[in-house]
Amino acid sequence: MRYVVAIAAVALGIAAVVYGGADDSPGLQLIGALLVVGAIAFAVRTARRRT
């Protein structure tokens, strides 16, 4: 279930980066990129703790 949340966060972050690029908003792109990186880090940390 936690992976589903991480995948949804990555998808939302990618959408924010794309929308921020179309709108020429560097702040939204930064927030999207941070969301993607944070979700990936969360998924990796979760996977490492399970083993």
Order of alpha helices (4+ residues) and beta strands (2+ residues): alpha-alpha
